[in-house]
Amino acid sequence: MRRLRNVKIVATLGPASSSYAMIRALFEAGADVFRLNMSHGEHDDIAKRHRVIREVEADVGRPIGILADLQGPKLRLGVFANGSEELEEGQSFRLDLDETPGDRQRVQLPHREIFDALEKDATLLVNDGKIRLKVKDHGADFADCMVMVGGTISDRKGVNVPDVVLPLAALSDKDKRDLEFVCDLGVDWLALSFVQRAEDVEEARALCRGRAAILSKIEKPAAVKQFDAILEASDAIMVARGDLGVELPVQNLPPIQKRLVRRCRNAAKPVIVATQMLESMIDSPVPTRAEVSDVAAAIYEGADAVMLSAESAVGSYPVEAVSTMNNVAIEVESDETYRNVVDASRGGPKDTVADGIVSAAREIAETADIKVICCYSQSGTTALLVARERPHVPIIAMTSLESTGRRLSLSWGLHCVQTSEVDRFKTAVLNSARAAVREGFAEPSDQLVVTAGVPFGQPGTTNILRVAPCDERLIIPADPE
């Protein structure tokens, strides 16, 4: 099944989307990668959804990526004697380690690490920023605050600390158990929450032991400040605008999103734009105009993927939400302005043989009457470099590794085809021509560009390019290798 757009769609699975029929319908509507949210559902539920995705994959004959999203450490208040209290602007309010149920003057914050890191005048945000506190005095087990924005405060609401880097690991004990479970299950991508520094990514990579690629969620101001190091340590990035929008002024989000997407593209690493993209479709069969514009903006910026969360996990219209994203993407990518924007933002380092090969492949494909670029890629590196170029013609990523095809399903424009192992470039060209015709990208009378690394099987050796006919009868008698 060939997609009619390049940006990929990530759909979160949940109670509204767990059956074979629904997951198959989501794939056919346009979902390329399915997200398993480890914050919700028991391991048995996660294993069932994973199994069903693989059944759909086998039936449709296309690699489907699976992304397991770890919960990360959750900072929450304790409980109140009355369940909730009303805080007024200007009043004093204490957070402490005392387990006694709270009242209008105080409540427990059972996270000693926060008190250890706090500074005077630091901001504390409660319940997604609906309550805003400023620290006036603090110690090892308390923080006396002034209420800057009041309202209803209630049991176990989340707490954000945007002004300081917290001495908390990105992986909680629950996350480590979940990581081991999903890696053994066979997911393709592992998303890390609460990333603050590159060391958080390195810890997860050591625990993964190569069983999954690492995607870092950027949802903390500290992660924005340390982004270059985090990007280098990661295989992909998610711009998670939910918590990031709580901890930063909302007007800061658009330029940050654009900047992070551009850096990811330059590094040839996939980037997902996520959170509240079509949120009204949780309850409505149609989105708001603003939501459509938001999705379109991420596509114009050159994001590899856009993501649905609650819309497909618990919403009433999961298939409609995926279809809407698919239709918006098709319309945007057919706009002349889209090509102008994407072409103008083409950049990144061009200092290796591989960079030169993929850049030449794009230029040749766009100059001559070339229908498709085929890239042989065992590790995925060649395919990612070609995708970074954002060529005007389709890209087929040829690989003999099932795991590589599944991981590449997250990347812009890559139509992944699993093929047999090859040891000669002529065989790679022949297989590419057959795939281009079989998958509907070209006719036998057309031409294609083929890139690969020789010798085969060695990552990072992209060093050869050929323009070839799609008619395999013209390839077979070519000069021997």
C-alpha positions as CSV (number, residue, x, y, z in Angstrom):
1,M,0.0,0.0,0.0
2,R,1.6,3.2,-1.2
3,R,1.0,6.4,0.8
4,L,0.2,9.6,-1.2
5,R,2.2,11.8,1.2
6,N,5.7,11.8,2.8
7,V,5.1,12.9,6.4
8,K,4.3,9.9,8.6
9,I,1.4,9.5,11.1
10,V,1.9,8.0,14.6
11,A,-1.4,6.8,16.2
12,T,-1.6,6.0,19.9
13,L,-3.5,2.8,20.8
14,G,-5.8,2.5,23.7
15,P,-9.3,1.3,24.8
16,A,-10.8,2.8,21.6
17,S,-8.3,1.1,19.3
18,S,-7.3,-2.4,20.5
19,S,-9.1,-4.8,18.2
20,Y,-7.7,-6.2,15.0
21,A,-10.4,-4.5,12.9
22,M,-9.7,-1.1,14.4
23,I,-5.9,-1.3,14.1
24,R,-6.3,-2.5,10.5
25,A,-8.7,0.4,9.8
26,L,-6.2,2.9,11.4
27,F,-3.4,1.5,9.2
28,E,-5.5,1.7,6.1
29,A,-6.6,5.3,7.0
30,G,-2.9,6.3,7.1
31,A,-1.2,5.3,10.4
32,D,2.4,4.3,9.8
33,V,3.6,3.8,13.4
34,F,1.6,2.8,16.4
35,R,2.4,4.2,19.9
36,L,1.9,2.1,23.1
37,N,1.6,4.4,26.0
38,M,3.2,2.7,29.1
39,S,1.4,5.2,31.4
40,H,-1.8,3.4,30.8
41,G,-2.6,-0.3,30.6
42,E,-1.1,-3.5,32.1
43,H,1.6,-5.5,30.5
44,D,-1.0,-8.0,29.2
45,D,-2.8,-5.2,27.4
46,I,0.4,-3.9,25.9
47,A,1.4,-7.4,24.7
48,K,-2.0,-8.0,23.1
49,R,-1.8,-4.7,21.1
50,H,1.7,-5.5,20.1
51,R,0.6,-9.0,18.8
52,V,-2.3,-7.5,16.9
53,I,-0.1,-4.9,15.2
54,R,2.2,-7.7,14.0
55,E,-0.8,-9.6,12.7
56,V,-1.9,-6.6,10.7
57,E,1.7,-6.1,9.5
58,A,1.8,-9.6,8.2
59,D,-1.6,-9.3,6.4
60,V,-0.8,-6.0,4.7
61,G,2.7,-6.9,3.8
62,R,4.2,-3.6,4.9
63,P,6.6,-2.9,7.8
64,I,4.8,-1.1,10.7
65,G,6.7,0.6,13.4
66,I,5.9,0.2,17.1
67,L,6.8,3.0,19.6
68,A,6.7,2.2,23.3
69,D,6.4,5.5,25.3
70,L,7.7,5.2,28.9
71,Q,5.9,7.1,31.6
72,G,8.9,8.7,33.3
73,P,9.0,10.0,36.8
74,K,5.7,11.7,37.8
75,L,5.8,14.5,40.4
76,R,2.5,14.7,42.3
77,L,1.1,16.3,45.4
78,G,-0.2,14.2,48.3
79,V,-3.9,14.3,49.4
80,F,-6.1,16.8,51.1
81,A,-8.3,16.1,54.1
82,N,-11.3,17.5,52.2
83,G,-10.2,16.3,48.8
84,S,-9.5,19.8,47.5
85,E,-9.0,23.4,48.7
86,E,-9.3,26.9,47.2
87,L,-6.1,28.9,47.1
88,E,-6.2,32.7,46.7
89,E,-3.7,34.9,45.0
90,G,-1.2,36.4,47.5
91,Q,-1.7,33.9,50.3
92,S,1.1,31.7,51.7
93,F,1.1,28.0,51.1
94,R,3.6,25.3,52.2
95,L,4.8,22.2,50.5
96,D,6.5,19.6,52.8
97,L,7.2,15.9,53.4
98,D,4.6,15.5,56.1
99,E,2.2,12.7,55.2
100,T,-0.7,14.3,57.1
101,P,-3.5,15.2,54.7
102,G,-3.3,18.8,53.5
103,D,-5.5,21.8,54.2
104,R,-5.6,25.4,52.9
105,Q,-2.2,26.2,54.4
106,R,-0.1,23.1,53.3
107,V,0.1,19.8,51.6
108,Q,2.6,17.0,51.2
109,L,5.0,17.0,48.2
110,P,6.6,13.5,48.5
111,H,9.7,14.3,46.5
112,R,12.7,15.2,48.5
113,E,14.7,15.7,45.3
114,I,12.6,18.8,44.6
115,F,13.4,20.4,47.9
116,D,17.1,19.6,47.4
117,A,17.1,21.5,44.0
118,L,14.8,24.4,44.8
119,E,16.1,28.0,44.8
120,K,14.5,31.2,46.1
121,D,11.9,32.7,43.7
122,A,11.7,29.4,41.7
123,T,8.3,28.7,40.2
124,L,6.2,25.6,41.0
125,L,3.3,24.8,38.6
126,V,0.4,22.6,39.8
127,N,-2.2,20.9,37.6
128,D,-0.7,21.9,34.2
129,G,0.0,25.4,35.4
130,K,-3.5,26.2,36.6
131,I,-2.0,26.9,40.0
132,R,1.3,28.9,40.1
133,L,3.4,29.2,43.2
134,K,6.6,31.1,43.9
135,V,9.2,29.9,46.4
136,K,9.9,32.4,49.2
137,D,11.8,30.2,51.6
138,H,12.9,26.5,51.5
139,G,14.8,23.9,53.3
140,A,15.5,20.2,53.1
141,D,11.9,19.2,53.8
142,F,9.8,22.2,53.0
143,A,9.1,25.1,50.6
144,D,7.1,28.1,51.8
145,C,5.5,29.7,48.7
146,M,3.3,32.6,47.7
147,V,0.3,31.9,45.5
148,M,0.8,33.8,42.3
149,V,-2.2,32.3,40.5
150,G,-4.9,30.7,42.7
151,G,-7.7,28.3,42.1
152,T,-8.8,24.8,43.1
153,I,-6.0,22.5,44.3
154,S,-6.8,18.8,44.8
155,D,-5.5,15.3,45.5
156,R,-2.4,14.1,43.6
157,K,-2.2,16.8,41.0
158,G,0.9,17.0,39.0
159,V,3.8,19.4,39.8
160,N,6.2,21.0,37.3
161,V,9.4,22.7,38.3
162,P,10.5,24.7,35.2
163,D,13.2,26.8,36.7
164,V,15.7,24.2,37.9
165,V,17.2,20.9,36.7
166,L,15.9,18.3,39.0
167,P,18.3,15.6,40.3
168,L,15.9,12.9,39.0
169,A,16.7,10.1,36.6
170,A,14.6,9.9,33.5
171,L,14.0,6.2,34.2
172,S,12.0,5.3,37.3
173,D,11.9,1.8,38.6
174,K,8.6,1.3,36.8
175,D,10.2,2.6,33.6
176,K,13.1,0.1,33.9
177,R,10.6,-2.8,34.3
178,D,8.6,-1.5,31.4
179,L,11.7,-1.0,29.3
180,E,12.8,-4.6,29.8
181,F,9.3,-5.9,29.0
182,V,8.8,-4.0,25.7
183,C,12.3,-4.6,24.5
184,D,11.8,-8.4,25.0
185,L,8.4,-8.0,23.3
186,G,10.1,-6.5,20.2
187,V,9.2,-2.9,19.9
188,D,11.1,-0.8,17.4
189,W,11.3,2.6,19.2
190,L,11.6,3.5,22.9
191,A,10.4,7.0,23.8
192,L,12.0,8.5,26.9
193,S,10.0,10.9,29.1
194,F,11.5,13.6,31.4
195,V,14.8,13.8,29.5
196,Q,17.0,16.6,30.9
197,R,20.5,15.7,29.7
198,A,22.3,13.4,27.3
199,E,23.2,11.1,30.2
200,D,19.5,10.1,30.5
201,V,19.6,8.8,26.9
202,E,22.8,7.0,27.4
203,E,21.4,5.2,30.5
204,A,18.4,4.0,28.5
205,R,20.6,2.9,25.6
206,A,22.7,0.8,27.9
207,L,19.6,-0.9,29.2
208,C,18.2,-1.5,25.7
209,R,21.3,-3.3,24.5
210,G,20.4,-2.6,20.9
211,R,16.9,-4.1,21.0
212,A,15.2,-0.8,20.2
213,A,16.1,2.7,18.9
214,I,15.9,5.6,21.4
215,L,13.6,8.5,20.9
216,S,13.9,11.4,23.3
217,K,10.9,13.5,24.2
218,I,11.6,17.2,24.6
219,E,9.2,18.4,27.3
220,K,11.5,20.2,29.8
221,P,13.2,23.6,29.4
222,A,16.4,21.9,30.5
223,A,16.1,19.6,27.5
224,V,15.8,22.6,25.2
225,K,18.9,24.1,26.6
226,Q,20.8,20.8,26.3
227,F,19.2,19.9,23.0
228,D,22.3,19.5,20.8
229,A,23.9,17.0,23.2
230,I,20.5,15.1,23.6
231,L,20.1,15.0,19.8
232,E,23.5,13.6,19.3
233,A,22.8,10.8,21.9
234,S,19.4,10.0,20.4
235,D,18.1,8.2,17.4
236,A,15.0,10.4,17.1
237,I,13.2,13.3,18.8
238,M,9.7,14.0,19.8
239,V,8.7,17.7,20.4
240,A,6.2,16.9,23.2
241,R,4.4,20.2,23.4
242,G,2.1,19.3,26.4
243,D,4.5,19.6,29.4
244,L,6.8,21.9,27.4
245,G,3.9,24.3,27.0
246,V,3.2,24.2,30.8
247,E,6.8,24.9,31.8
248,L,7.5,27.6,29.1
249,P,5.5,30.6,28.1
250,V,3.2,29.4,25.3
251,Q,4.4,32.1,22.9
252,N,7.9,30.4,23.1
253,L,6.6,27.1,21.7
254,P,6.3,27.9,17.9
255,P,9.9,29.1,17.5
256,I,11.2,26.3,19.6
257,Q,9.3,23.8,17.5
258,K,10.7,25.2,14.3
259,R,14.2,25.3,15.6
260,L,14.2,21.7,16.9
261,V,12.6,20.3,13.7
262,R,15.3,22.1,11.7
263,R,18.1,20.7,13.8
264,C,16.8,17.2,13.6
265,R,16.5,17.3,9.9
266,N,20.1,18.6,9.6
267,A,21.2,15.7,11.7
268,A,19.2,13.2,9.5
269,K,17.3,12.0,12.6
270,P,13.5,11.6,12.6
271,V,11.4,14.2,14.5
272,I,7.8,13.8,15.6
273,V,5.6,16.8,16.5
274,A,3.1,15.7,19.1
275,T,0.4,16.7,21.6
276,Q,-3.1,18.3,21.1
277,M,-2.8,18.2,17.3
278,L,-6.5,17.3,16.7
279,E,-7.7,17.2,20.3
280,S,-11.2,18.3,19.6
281,M,-11.6,15.0,17.6
282,I,-11.7,13.1,20.8
283,D,-15.4,14.0,20.9
284,S,-16.0,15.5,17.5
285,P,-15.9,13.9,14.0
286,V,-14.4,17.1,12.6
287,P,-11.4,19.2,13.8
288,T,-11.2,22.9,14.4
289,R,-9.7,25.1,11.8
290,A,-6.9,26.0,14.2
291,E,-6.0,22.3,14.7
292,V,-5.8,21.8,10.9
293,S,-3.5,24.8,10.7
294,D,-1.4,23.4,13.5
295,V,-0.9,20.0,11.7
296,A,-0.2,21.8,8.5
297,A,2.4,24.0,10.1
298,A,4.3,21.0,11.4
299,I,4.3,19.5,7.9
300,Y,5.4,22.8,6.3
301,E,8.3,22.8,8.8
302,G,9.5,19.5,7.4
303,A,8.7,17.2,10.4
304,D,9.1,13.5,9.8
305,A,5.9,12.6,11.6
306,V,2.8,14.0,13.3
307,M,1.2,12.2,16.2
308,L,-2.3,11.5,17.6
309,S,-2.6,10.8,21.3
310,A,-6.0,10.6,23.0
311,E,-7.7,11.2,19.6
312,S,-7.0,7.6,18.6
313,A,-6.5,6.0,22.0
314,V,-9.7,6.9,23.8
315,G,-11.6,9.1,21.3
316,S,-14.9,8.5,19.7
317,Y,-13.5,9.0,16.1
318,P,-10.1,7.4,15.9
319,V,-10.3,6.5,12.2
320,E,-11.6,9.9,11.3
321,A,-8.7,11.5,13.2
322,V,-6.2,9.5,11.2
323,S,-8.0,10.2,7.9
324,T,-8.1,13.9,8.7
325,M,-4.3,14.0,9.3
326,N,-3.7,12.0,6.1
327,N,-5.9,14.3,4.0
328,V,-4.3,17.5,5.5
329,A,-0.8,16.0,4.7
330,I,-1.7,15.2,1.1
331,E,-3.2,18.7,0.6
332,V,-0.2,20.5,2.1
333,E,2.4,18.5,0.2
334,S,0.7,19.2,-3.1
335,D,1.0,22.9,-2.4
336,E,3.8,24.7,-4.3
337,T,4.6,26.7,-1.2
338,Y,5.4,23.5,0.6
339,R,8.1,22.5,-1.8
340,N,9.5,26.1,-1.8
341,V,9.7,26.0,2.0
342,V,11.2,22.5,2.3
343,D,13.7,23.2,-0.5
344,A,14.8,26.5,1.1
345,S,15.4,24.8,4.4
346,R,17.6,22.1,3.0
347,G,20.9,22.2,4.9
348,G,23.0,20.2,7.2
349,P,26.6,19.0,7.0
350,K,27.9,17.9,3.6
351,D,31.4,16.8,4.4
352,T,31.4,13.0,3.7
353,V,31.2,10.7,0.7
354,A,27.8,9.6,1.8
355,D,26.5,13.2,2.0
356,G,27.8,13.8,-1.6
357,I,26.2,10.6,-2.9
358,V,22.7,11.2,-1.5
359,S,22.8,14.9,-2.5
360,A,23.8,13.9,-6.1
361,A,21.0,11.3,-6.1
362,R,18.4,14.0,-5.3
363,E,19.8,16.4,-7.9
364,I,19.9,13.8,-10.6
365,A,16.4,12.6,-9.8
366,E,15.1,16.1,-9.9
367,T,17.0,17.1,-13.1
368,A,16.3,14.1,-15.2
369,D,13.1,12.1,-15.7
370,I,13.7,9.8,-12.7
371,K,10.6,8.3,-11.0
372,V,12.1,7.0,-7.8
373,I,15.2,6.8,-5.6
374,C,16.0,3.4,-4.2
375,C,18.5,3.1,-1.4
376,Y,19.9,-0.1,0.0
377,S,20.4,0.3,3.7
378,Q,21.1,-2.3,6.3
379,S,21.5,0.0,9.3
380,G,19.2,2.7,7.9
381,T,21.9,5.4,7.6
382,T,21.7,5.7,3.8
383,A,17.9,5.9,3.9
384,L,17.9,8.6,6.6
385,L,20.4,10.7,4.6
386,V,18.3,10.4,1.5
387,A,15.2,11.4,3.5
388,R,17.1,14.4,4.9
389,E,17.4,15.7,1.3
390,R,13.5,15.8,1.0
391,P,13.7,14.9,-2.7
392,H,10.8,15.7,-5.1
393,V,10.5,12.0,-6.1
394,P,9.5,9.0,-3.9
395,I,12.1,7.1,-1.9
396,I,12.1,3.3,-1.5
397,A,14.3,2.0,1.4
398,M,15.5,-1.5,0.5
399,T,16.7,-3.6,3.4
400,S,17.0,-7.3,4.3
401,L,16.6,-6.5,8.0
402,E,13.0,-6.6,9.2
403,S,14.0,-4.4,12.2
404,T,15.5,-1.7,10.0
405,G,12.4,-1.5,7.8
406,R,10.2,-1.1,10.9
407,R,12.3,1.6,12.4
408,L,12.5,3.5,9.1
409,S,8.7,3.6,8.9
410,L,8.9,6.7,11.1
411,S,11.1,8.7,8.7
412,W,9.9,11.2,6.1
413,G,9.1,9.8,2.6
414,L,10.5,6.3,3.1
415,H,8.6,3.5,1.6
416,C,10.2,0.4,3.2
417,V,10.6,-2.9,1.3
418,Q,12.2,-6.0,2.8
419,T,14.4,-7.8,0.3
420,S,16.9,-10.6,0.3
421,E,20.5,-10.1,1.2
422,V,22.8,-9.1,-1.7
423,D,26.5,-9.2,-2.2
424,R,26.7,-7.5,-5.6
425,F,25.6,-4.0,-6.7
426,K,24.0,-5.3,-9.9
427,T,21.7,-7.5,-7.8
428,A,20.8,-4.5,-5.7
429,V,19.9,-2.6,-8.9
430,L,17.9,-5.5,-10.2
431,N,16.0,-5.9,-6.9
432,S,15.4,-2.1,-6.8
433,A,13.9,-2.1,-10.3
434,R,11.6,-4.9,-9.5
435,A,10.4,-3.3,-6.3
436,A,9.8,0.1,-8.0
437,V,7.6,-1.5,-10.6
438,R,5.9,-3.9,-8.2
439,E,5.1,-1.2,-5.6
440,G,3.6,1.1,-8.2
441,F,6.3,3.8,-8.3
442,A,7.5,3.3,-11.9
443,E,6.8,1.6,-15.2
444,P,9.4,-0.7,-16.9
445,S,10.0,2.1,-19.4
446,D,11.1,4.5,-16.6
447,Q,14.4,5.1,-14.9
448,L,15.4,5.1,-11.2
449,V,18.4,6.1,-9.1
450,V,20.0,3.5,-6.9
451,T,22.4,4.2,-4.0
452,A,24.2,1.7,-1.7
453,G,27.3,1.1,0.2
454,V,29.8,-1.4,-1.1
455,P,30.9,-3.8,0.4
456,F,27.3,-4.5,1.5
457,G,26.5,-5.1,5.2
458,Q,28.9,-2.4,6.6
459,P,27.0,0.6,8.1
460,G,28.1,4.0,7.0
461,T,29.7,3.0,3.7
462,T,27.3,4.8,1.2
463,N,29.6,5.2,-1.7
464,I,27.9,4.3,-5.0
465,L,25.2,5.7,-7.2
466,R,23.7,4.4,-10.5
467,V,21.0,5.6,-12.8
468,A,19.3,2.4,-14.2
469,P,16.4,1.3,-16.2
470,C,13.4,-0.1,-14.4
471,D,13.1,-2.8,-17.1
472,E,15.0,-5.7,-15.5
473,R,15.7,-7.2,-19.0
474,L,18.0,-4.2,-19.6
475,I,19.8,-4.7,-16.4
476,I,20.7,-8.4,-16.5
477,P,23.0,-8.2,-19.6
478,A,24.8,-5.2,-18.2
479,D,28.6,-5.3,-17.5
480,P,29.4,-8.1,-15.0
481,E,30.5,-7.4,-11.5
